[in-house]
Protein backbone atom coordinates (compact mmCIF):
# COMPACT_ATOMS: atom_id res chain seq x y z
CA UNK A 1 0.00 0.00 0.00
CA UNK A 2 1.31 3.41 -0.91
CA UNK A 3 1.38 6.39 1.42
CA UNK A 4 -0.51 9.46 0.17
CA UNK A 5 1.84 12.18 -1.05
CA UNK A 6 0.26 14.84 1.19
CA UNK A 7 1.10 12.94 4.36
CA UNK A 8 4.68 12.41 3.20
CA UNK A 9 5.03 16.10 2.43
CA UNK A 10 3.72 17.24 5.82
CA UNK A 11 5.91 14.64 7.53
CA UNK A 12 8.98 16.22 5.90
CA UNK A 13 7.74 19.71 6.72
CA UNK A 14 7.58 18.76 10.40
CA UNK A 15 10.98 17.11 10.19
CA UNK A 16 12.52 20.22 8.61
CA UNK A 17 10.90 22.42 11.24
CA UNK A 18 12.30 20.23 14.01
CA UNK A 19 15.79 20.28 12.49
CA UNK A 20 15.49 24.02 12.01
CA UNK A 21 14.67 24.63 15.67
CA UNK A 22 17.53 22.44 16.80
CA UNK A 23 15.78 21.61 20.08
CA UNK A 24 14.32 18.33 21.24
CA UNK A 25 10.63 17.67 20.75
CA UNK A 26 8.59 16.79 23.82
CA UNK A 27 5.45 14.83 23.40
CA UNK A 28 3.01 14.41 26.25
CA UNK A 29 4.52 11.56 28.21
CA UNK A 30 1.96 11.40 30.98
CA UNK A 31 -0.60 9.29 29.14
CA UNK A 32 2.03 6.72 28.21
CA UNK A 33 3.43 6.77 31.76
CA UNK A 34 -0.01 6.14 33.17
CA UNK A 35 -0.55 3.15 30.88
CA UNK A 36 2.79 1.67 32.02
CA UNK A 37 1.95 2.22 35.69
CA UNK A 38 -1.52 0.74 35.20
CA UNK A 39 -0.02 -2.41 33.72
CA UNK A 40 2.74 -2.83 36.30
CA UNK A 41 0.37 -2.33 39.24
CA UNK A 42 -2.37 -4.61 37.88
CA UNK A 43 -3.16 -7.89 39.71
CA UNK A 44 -1.42 -9.95 36.99
CA UNK A 45 1.95 -8.53 38.07
CA UNK A 46 1.46 -9.79 41.66
CA UNK A 47 3.14 -6.76 43.22
CA UNK A 48 6.34 -7.49 41.27
CA UNK A 49 7.77 -9.75 43.95
CA UNK A 50 8.98 -13.33 44.14
CA UNK A 51 5.69 -15.20 44.47
CA UNK A 52 3.81 -16.41 41.39
CA UNK A 53 6.60 -14.98 39.21
CA UNK A 54 5.66 -11.33 39.64
CA UNK A 55 9.26 -10.34 38.94
CA UNK A 56 9.35 -12.42 35.71
CA UNK A 57 6.12 -10.86 34.41
CA UNK A 58 7.37 -7.34 35.14
CA UNK A 59 10.82 -7.89 33.63
CA UNK A 60 9.26 -9.47 30.50
CA UNK A 61 6.99 -6.41 30.13
CA UNK A 62 10.03 -4.09 30.29
CA UNK A 63 12.11 -6.24 27.92
CA UNK A 64 9.22 -6.14 25.41
CA UNK A 65 9.20 -2.32 25.60
CA UNK A 66 13.00 -2.27 25.09
CA UNK A 67 12.61 -4.54 22.07
CA UNK A 68 9.79 -2.47 20.59
CA UNK A 69 12.03 0.61 20.67
CA UNK A 70 14.90 -1.31 19.10
CA UNK A 71 17.30 -1.26 22.06
CA UNK A 72 20.43 -3.40 21.81
CA UNK A 73 20.35 -6.26 24.32
CA UNK A 74 23.30 -5.80 26.67
CA UNK A 75 23.88 -9.40 27.78
CA UNK A 76 25.09 -11.53 24.85
CA UNK A 77 21.94 -11.08 22.83
CA UNK A 78 19.62 -11.04 25.85
CA UNK A 79 18.10 -8.14 27.79
CA UNK A 80 18.15 -10.23 30.96
CA UNK A 81 20.82 -10.52 33.61
CA UNK A 82 19.97 -13.36 36.00
CA UNK A 83 21.00 -13.38 39.64
CA UNK A 84 19.93 -15.13 42.83
CA UNK A 85 18.66 -13.78 46.12
CA UNK A 86 17.34 -15.34 49.34
CA UNK A 87 13.78 -14.33 50.18
CA UNK A 88 11.13 -15.04 52.82
CA UNK A 89 7.78 -15.33 50.99
CA UNK A 90 4.06 -15.57 51.91
CA UNK A 91 2.56 -17.63 49.09
CA UNK A 92 -0.39 -19.29 50.85
CA UNK A 93 -2.82 -18.53 53.66
CA UNK A 94 -2.47 -15.34 55.69
CA UNK A 95 -5.27 -15.12 58.23
CA UNK A 96 -5.50 -13.64 61.72
CA UNK A 97 -8.47 -13.69 64.13
CA UNK A 98 -8.43 -11.94 67.51
CA UNK A 99 -11.07 -13.07 70.03
CA UNK A 100 -12.71 -14.81 67.07
CA UNK A 101 -12.92 -11.64 64.92
CA UNK A 102 -11.27 -11.83 61.50
CA UNK A 103 -8.88 -8.95 60.75
CA UNK A 104 -8.37 -7.47 57.29
CA UNK A 105 -4.87 -8.26 56.01
CA UNK A 106 -2.69 -5.22 55.23
CA UNK A 107 -5.45 -2.83 56.39
CA UNK A 108 -5.72 -3.86 60.05
CA UNK A 109 -2.44 -5.75 60.38
CA UNK A 110 0.76 -6.93 58.75
CA UNK A 111 2.76 -10.07 59.31
CA UNK A 112 6.44 -9.20 59.81
CA UNK A 113 8.39 -9.84 56.60
CA UNK A 114 10.88 -12.13 58.39
CA UNK A 115 8.19 -14.16 60.23
CA UNK A 116 8.20 -17.95 60.07
CA UNK A 117 5.01 -19.92 59.38
CA UNK A 118 2.53 -20.27 62.24
CA UNK A 119 -0.75 -22.15 62.53
CA UNK A 120 -3.07 -22.62 65.49
CA UNK A 121 -5.10 -21.25 68.34
CA UNK A 122 -3.18 -19.53 71.11
CA UNK A 123 -3.75 -17.69 74.35
CA UNK A 124 -2.81 -13.99 74.25
CA UNK A 125 -1.19 -12.13 77.15
CA UNK A 126 -1.63 -8.36 76.79
CA UNK A 127 1.00 -6.05 78.27
CA UNK A 128 1.85 -2.36 78.09
CA UNK A 129 5.23 -0.78 77.44
CA UNK A 130 5.76 0.06 81.08
CA UNK A 131 5.29 -3.64 81.99
CA UNK A 132 8.57 -4.53 80.27
CA UNK A 133 10.87 -1.75 81.41
CA UNK A 134 13.27 -4.11 83.24
CA UNK A 135 14.90 -7.43 82.32
CA UNK A 136 13.25 -9.09 85.34
CA UNK A 137 9.80 -8.03 84.13
CA UNK A 138 10.61 -9.28 80.63
CA UNK A 139 11.80 -12.68 81.85
CA UNK A 140 8.78 -13.14 84.15
CA UNK A 141 6.46 -12.32 81.23
CA UNK A 142 8.15 -14.74 78.84
CA UNK A 143 7.93 -17.53 81.45
CA UNK A 144 4.13 -17.02 81.58
CA UNK A 145 3.92 -16.94 77.76
CA UNK A 146 5.66 -20.23 76.97
CA UNK A 147 2.70 -21.48 74.90
CA UNK A 148 1.12 -18.09 74.21
CA UNK A 149 1.38 -14.92 72.15
CA UNK A 150 2.44 -11.73 73.91
CA UNK A 151 0.46 -8.66 72.84
CA UNK A 152 2.41 -5.46 73.41
CA UNK A 153 0.41 -2.25 73.47
CA UNK A 154 3.19 -0.13 71.98
CA UNK A 155 1.44 3.21 72.46
CA UNK A 156 3.29 5.11 75.21
CA UNK A 157 0.65 6.20 77.76
CA UNK A 158 2.76 8.71 79.59
CA UNK A 159 5.96 10.49 78.68
CA UNK A 160 8.82 8.01 79.06
CA UNK A 161 12.20 9.15 80.34
CA UNK A 162 15.07 8.73 77.88
CA UNK A 163 16.42 5.91 80.04
CA UNK A 164 13.08 4.08 80.25
CA UNK A 165 12.65 4.46 76.51
CA UNK A 166 16.06 2.89 75.90
CA UNK A 167 15.48 -0.15 78.10
CA UNK A 168 11.92 -0.70 76.81
CA UNK A 169 13.08 -0.47 73.18
CA UNK A 170 15.84 -3.00 73.88
CA UNK A 171 13.25 -5.35 75.40
CA UNK A 172 10.86 -4.89 72.46
CA UNK A 173 13.73 -5.81 70.12
CA UNK A 174 14.40 -8.91 72.23
CA UNK A 175 10.72 -9.90 72.08
CA UNK A 176 10.83 -9.58 68.29
CA UNK A 177 13.99 -11.50 67.50
CA UNK A 178 15.88 -12.87 70.53
CA UNK A 179 16.52 -16.60 70.18
CA UNK A 180 17.08 -16.85 73.93
CA UNK A 181 13.43 -16.12 74.72
CA UNK A 182 10.98 -18.97 74.36
CA UNK A 183 7.35 -18.13 73.54
CA UNK A 184 5.01 -18.54 70.55
CA UNK A 185 4.66 -15.14 68.95
CA UNK A 186 4.44 -11.38 69.31
CA UNK A 187 1.59 -9.00 68.51
CA UNK A 188 2.47 -5.32 68.45
CA UNK A 189 -0.40 -2.89 68.77
CA UNK A 190 0.58 0.47 67.28
CA UNK A 191 -0.74 3.85 66.18
CA UNK A 192 1.98 4.13 63.54
CA UNK A 193 1.17 3.66 59.85
CA UNK A 194 1.55 0.03 58.74
CA UNK A 195 4.56 -0.21 56.44
CA UNK A 196 5.67 -3.51 54.90
CA UNK A 197 8.95 -4.65 53.42
CA UNK A 198 10.57 -7.78 52.05
CA UNK A 199 13.52 -9.55 53.67
CA UNK A 200 16.26 -12.04 52.85
CA UNK A 201 16.01 -13.95 56.13
CA UNK A 202 13.66 -15.50 58.64
CA UNK A 203 13.60 -14.74 62.35
CA UNK A 204 12.72 -17.03 65.26
CA UNK A 205 9.03 -16.21 65.85
CA UNK A 206 6.05 -14.60 64.14
CA UNK A 207 5.50 -10.89 64.69
CA UNK A 208 2.11 -9.39 63.83
CA UNK A 209 1.69 -5.61 63.85
CA UNK A 210 -1.83 -4.26 64.31
CA UNK A 211 -3.18 -0.75 63.78
CA UNK A 212 -6.91 -0.79 64.41
CA UNK A 213 -8.40 2.18 66.23
CA UNK A 214 -11.63 0.45 67.34
CA UNK A 215 -9.82 -2.41 69.04
CA UNK A 216 -8.94 -2.38 72.75
CA UNK A 217 -5.69 -4.32 73.04
CA UNK A 218 -6.27 -5.07 76.74
CA UNK A 219 -9.41 -7.02 75.78
CA UNK A 220 -7.58 -9.49 73.51
CA UNK A 221 -7.16 -12.96 75.03
CA UNK A 222 -6.94 -15.33 72.10
CA UNK A 223 -5.60 -15.49 68.58
CA UNK A 224 -6.26 -17.86 65.68
CA UNK A 225 -3.48 -17.56 63.22
CA UNK A 226 -2.89 -19.23 59.87
CA UNK A 227 0.20 -17.96 58.09
CA UNK A 228 1.95 -20.00 55.39
CA UNK A 229 5.55 -19.00 54.76
CA UNK A 230 8.15 -20.30 52.35
CA UNK A 231 11.77 -19.32 52.68
CA UNK A 232 13.61 -19.58 49.34
CA UNK A 233 17.39 -19.60 49.82
CA UNK A 234 18.21 -19.01 46.13
CA UNK A 235 15.44 -17.43 44.12
CA UNK A 236 16.49 -16.63 40.56
CA UNK A 237 15.38 -13.19 39.45
CA UNK A 238 16.70 -10.83 36.73
CA UNK A 239 17.62 -7.28 35.76
CA UNK A 240 16.68 -5.89 32.33
CA UNK A 241 19.51 -4.20 30.42
CA UNK A 242 19.49 -2.45 27.03
CA UNK A 243 21.37 0.25 25.13
CA UNK A 244 20.95 2.91 22.46
CA UNK A 245 24.12 3.77 20.59
CA UNK A 246 25.16 7.42 20.68
CA UNK A 247 26.12 9.59 17.72
CA UNK A 248 29.53 10.60 19.13
CA UNK A 249 31.20 7.29 18.28
CA UNK A 250 32.99 7.27 21.68
CA UNK A 251 32.61 4.60 24.34
CA UNK A 252 31.39 7.10 26.96
CA UNK A 253 28.03 6.11 28.40
CA UNK A 254 25.10 7.67 30.19
CA UNK A 255 23.17 5.30 32.47
CA UNK A 256 19.46 5.67 33.27
CA UNK A 257 18.01 3.27 35.84
CA UNK A 258 14.94 2.41 37.89
CA UNK A 259 14.01 -0.63 39.96
CA UNK A 260 10.91 -2.52 38.87
CA UNK A 261 10.52 -4.89 41.84
CA UNK A 262 8.18 -4.21 44.74
CA UNK A 263 6.95 -6.17 47.76
CA UNK A 264 4.89 -8.84 46.04
CA UNK A 265 2.14 -10.84 47.72
CA UNK A 266 1.14 -11.19 51.36
CA UNK A 267 -0.98 -14.32 51.09
CA UNK A 268 -3.01 -15.34 48.05
CA UNK A 269 -5.22 -12.26 47.88
CA UNK A 270 -3.26 -9.21 48.99
CA UNK A 271 -0.59 -7.64 46.80
CA UNK A 272 1.34 -4.41 47.08
CA UNK A 273 0.90 -2.44 43.83
CA UNK A 274 3.87 -0.06 44.28
CA UNK A 275 2.60 2.61 41.89
CA UNK A 276 4.88 5.40 43.08
CA UNK A 277 7.50 2.90 44.27
CA UNK A 278 8.55 2.25 41.62
CA UNK A 279 6.20 1.70 38.68
CA UNK A 280 6.51 5.48 38.27
CA UNK A 281 10.31 5.27 37.92
CA UNK A 282 9.95 2.48 35.34
CA UNK A 283 7.45 4.66 33.45
CA UNK A 284 10.06 7.43 33.45
CA UNK A 285 12.75 4.98 32.27
CA UNK A 286 10.54 3.69 29.43
CA UNK A 287 9.65 7.26 28.45
CA UNK A 288 13.38 7.94 27.99
CA UNK A 289 13.68 4.70 26.01
CA UNK A 290 10.98 5.88 23.59
CA UNK A 291 12.42 9.39 23.37
CA UNK A 292 16.05 8.47 22.73
CA UNK A 293 15.06 5.69 20.33
CA UNK A 294 13.62 8.47 18.14
CA UNK A 295 16.16 11.21 18.89
CA UNK A 296 19.57 9.64 19.00
CA UNK A 297 21.58 10.71 22.07
CA UNK A 298 25.18 11.91 21.79
CA UNK A 299 26.57 9.18 24.07
CA UNK A 300 25.80 5.50 24.31
CA UNK A 301 22.83 5.40 26.67
CA UNK A 302 22.28 2.36 28.87
CA UNK A 303 18.88 1.58 30.36
CA UNK A 304 18.85 -0.61 33.47
CA UNK A 305 15.69 -1.88 35.17
CA UNK A 306 16.68 -3.57 38.42
CA UNK A 307 15.05 -6.34 40.41
CA UNK A 308 15.79 -6.90 44.11
CA UNK A 309 15.91 -3.26 45.20
CA UNK A 310 13.38 -3.43 48.02
CA UNK A 311 15.10 -6.43 49.56
CA UNK A 312 18.46 -4.68 49.95
CA UNK A 313 19.42 -3.05 46.59
CA UNK A 314 20.54 -6.46 45.35
CA UNK A 315 19.86 -6.13 41.60
CA UNK A 316 22.24 -3.21 41.21
CA UNK A 317 24.73 -5.04 43.45
CA UNK A 318 24.60 -8.03 41.11
CA UNK A 319 25.06 -5.68 38.14
CA UNK A 320 28.16 -3.89 39.44
CA UNK A 321 29.68 -7.23 40.44
CA UNK A 322 29.20 -8.41 36.84
CA UNK A 323 28.93 -5.21 34.79
CA UNK A 324 27.83 -5.66 31.18
CA UNK A 325 29.87 -2.63 30.07
CA UNK A 326 32.90 -0.89 31.57
CA UNK A 327 31.81 1.03 34.70
CA UNK A 328 34.73 3.44 34.30
CA UNK A 329 33.26 4.67 31.00
CA UNK A 330 30.08 5.95 32.66
CA UNK A 331 30.06 9.74 32.40
CA UNK A 332 26.97 9.99 34.53
CA UNK A 333 24.14 7.87 35.94
CA UNK A 334 20.69 8.97 37.07
CA UNK A 335 18.52 6.57 39.06
CA UNK A 336 14.76 7.18 39.27
CA UNK A 337 12.92 5.84 42.32
CA UNK A 338 9.58 7.52 43.24
CA UNK A 339 8.72 9.68 40.22
CA UNK A 340 4.96 9.97 40.54
CA UNK A 341 4.30 13.26 42.36
CA UNK A 342 6.29 16.54 42.25
CA UNK A 343 3.97 19.02 44.01
CA UNK A 344 7.01 19.97 46.07
CA UNK A 345 9.54 19.48 43.31
CA UNK A 346 12.38 16.97 43.16
CA UNK A 347 15.21 16.06 45.50
CA UNK A 348 18.66 15.15 44.20
CA UNK A 349 20.70 12.67 46.26
CA UNK A 350 24.46 13.21 45.65
CA UNK A 351 23.70 16.80 44.60
CA UNK A 352 26.35 18.08 47.03
CA UNK A 353 28.85 15.52 45.71
CA UNK A 354 28.43 16.31 42.00
CA UNK A 355 27.87 20.02 42.41
CA UNK A 356 28.66 20.99 38.82
CA UNK A 357 25.97 18.66 37.45
CA UNK A 358 23.53 19.70 40.16
CA UNK A 359 24.01 23.39 39.33
CA UNK A 360 23.42 22.60 35.66
CA UNK A 361 20.18 20.83 36.51
CA UNK A 362 19.01 23.84 38.54
CA UNK A 363 20.02 26.21 35.74
CA UNK A 364 18.03 24.17 33.17
CA UNK A 365 15.03 24.16 35.46
CA UNK A 366 15.24 27.93 35.96
CA UNK A 367 15.65 28.51 32.23
CA UNK A 368 12.70 26.36 31.10
CA UNK A 369 10.47 26.80 34.19
CA UNK A 370 9.72 23.12 34.70
CA UNK A 371 9.38 21.58 38.19
CA UNK A 372 8.52 23.77 41.26
CA UNK A 373 11.82 23.10 43.08
CA UNK A 374 15.13 21.26 42.63
CA UNK A 375 16.45 20.48 46.09
CA UNK A 376 19.90 19.29 47.02
CA UNK A 377 20.83 16.39 49.26
CA UNK A 378 24.09 14.66 50.15
CA UNK A 379 24.93 10.96 49.94
CA UNK A 380 22.21 8.44 50.82
CA UNK A 381 22.56 4.74 50.16
CA UNK A 382 18.80 4.34 49.69
CA UNK A 383 18.47 3.12 46.12
CA UNK A 384 20.30 1.51 43.19
CA UNK A 385 22.61 4.44 42.34
CA UNK A 386 24.45 3.60 45.57
CA UNK A 387 26.10 0.41 44.28
CA UNK A 388 27.50 2.36 41.33
CA UNK A 389 28.51 5.34 43.44
CA UNK A 390 30.45 3.00 45.75
CA UNK A 391 32.39 1.88 42.65
CA UNK A 392 33.24 5.48 41.78
CA UNK A 393 30.49 6.11 39.21
CA UNK A 394 29.27 9.73 39.22
CA UNK A 395 25.56 9.40 39.93
CA UNK A 396 22.35 11.01 41.14
CA UNK A 397 19.30 9.41 42.66
CA UNK A 398 16.32 11.70 42.14
CA UNK A 399 12.84 11.43 43.66
CA UNK A 400 9.73 13.59 43.51
CA UNK A 401 8.31 15.21 46.64
CA UNK A 402 4.81 16.10 47.83
CA UNK A 403 1.49 14.61 46.81
CA UNK A 404 0.55 11.28 48.35
CA UNK A 405 1.64 9.73 51.65
CA UNK A 406 1.28 6.10 50.57
CA UNK A 407 4.53 4.17 50.88
CA UNK A 408 5.19 0.44 51.13
CA UNK A 409 1.51 -0.21 51.78
CA UNK A 410 -1.58 -1.30 49.80
CA UNK A 411 -2.53 2.35 49.23
CA UNK A 412 0.36 3.08 46.82
CA UNK A 413 -2.04 2.62 43.89
CA UNK A 414 -2.22 3.88 40.32
CA UNK A 415 -5.70 5.35 40.88
CA UNK A 416 -4.41 7.83 43.45
CA UNK A 417 -0.98 8.55 41.96
CA UNK A 418 -1.17 12.14 40.67
CA UNK A 419 1.79 12.28 38.19
CA UNK A 420 1.52 16.02 38.80
CA UNK A 421 4.87 17.08 37.36
CA UNK A 422 5.61 14.06 35.18
CA UNK A 423 5.86 15.92 31.85
CA UNK A 424 7.95 18.74 33.30
CA UNK A 425 10.20 16.31 35.15
CA UNK A 426 10.67 14.26 31.99
CA UNK A 427 11.54 17.32 29.91
CA UNK A 428 13.98 18.60 32.53
CA UNK A 429 15.80 15.27 32.60
CA UNK A 430 15.99 14.97 28.80
CA UNK A 431 17.54 18.44 28.71
CA UNK A 432 19.92 17.37 31.47
CA UNK A 433 20.99 14.18 29.62
CA UNK A 434 21.46 16.22 26.44
CA UNK A 435 23.71 18.64 28.33
CA UNK A 436 26.58 16.14 28.55
ZN1 LIG B 1 11.80 2.22 45.56
Boltz pocket constraint, residues with backbone or C-beta under 6 A from the ligand:
constraints:
  - pocket:
      binder: B
      contacts: [[A, 259], [A, 261], [A, 277], [A, 278], [A, 309], [A, 337], [A, 338]]
      max_distance: 6.0
